Amino acid sequence: MLTVADLKKGEKATILDFSLDSIPLKLIEMGCLPGNEIALVQTTLFNGPLFVTINDSSIAIRKDTAAAIFIEKVV
């Protein structure tokens, strides 16, 4: 199954599911919920954070957190 960590710059996806244990509550409050669209804006070097947009909010998330959010790519 694909995760946010698998997205390439500019790709969009729909959030399918995630592990509540590995997702910070603040991220859920900002709209990281199943059914919402997420887009990868930028990556950083050396496995740094990923910059994404969720519901028109731009946020940075850790790569390990991104790997816990399961998605389906939007074509």
C-alpha positions in Angstrom: 0.0 0.0 0.0 1.3 3.5 -0.8 2.1 6.1 1.8 2.7 9.9 1.7 6.4 9.1 1.9 6.0 7.5 -1.6 4.7 10.6 -3.3 6.8 12.6 -5.7 6.9 16.4 -5.8 3.6 17.7 -7.2 1.6 14.5 -6.8 -1.8 14.5 -5.1 -3.5 11.7 -3.2 -6.5 10.9 -1.1 -5.8 9.8 2.5 -7.2 6.3 3.1 -6.1 5.4 6.6 -3.3 5.9 9.2 -2.1 4.6 12.5 -3.3 6.7 15.4 -0.3 5.8 17.4 2.2 7.3 14.9 0.3 10.5 13.9 0.4 13.6 16.1 -3.0 14.9 17.3 -2.1 18.3 15.9 -1.8 16.8 12.4 -5.3 15.2 12.7 -6.7 18.6 13.9 -5.3 20.2 10.8 -7.3 17.9 8.6 -5.2 14.8 8.1 -8.2 12.5 8.0 -9.4 9.8 5.7 -11.0 11.2 2.5 -9.1 14.4 2.5 -6.6 15.3 -0.3 -2.9 15.7 0.4 -0.3 17.0 -2.0 3.5 16.8 -1.8 4.9 20.3 -2.3 8.6 19.8 -1.5 11.1 17.3 -0.1 14.3 18.1 1.7 17.8 16.6 1.7 19.0 13.9 4.1 15.6 12.5 4.9 14.4 15.8 6.3 10.7 16.7 6.6 8.3 16.7 3.7 6.3 19.8 2.9 2.7 19.0 2.1 -0.7 20.7 1.8 -3.8 19.3 3.4 -7.1 21.3 3.0 -5.2 24.4 1.8 -2.9 24.3 4.8 0.9 24.0 4.2 2.7 21.9 6.8 5.9 20.0 7.3 5.8 16.4 8.5 8.5 13.9 9.4 9.3 11.2 6.9 8.5 8.5 9.4 5.1 10.1 10.1 4.5 10.3 6.3 5.2 6.6 6.0 2.3 5.9 8.4 -0.3 7.7 6.3 -1.8 5.4 3.7 -3.0 7.0 0.5 -4.4 6.4 -3.0 -3.0 8.6 -5.7 -5.3 11.0 -7.6 -4.9 10.6 -11.3 
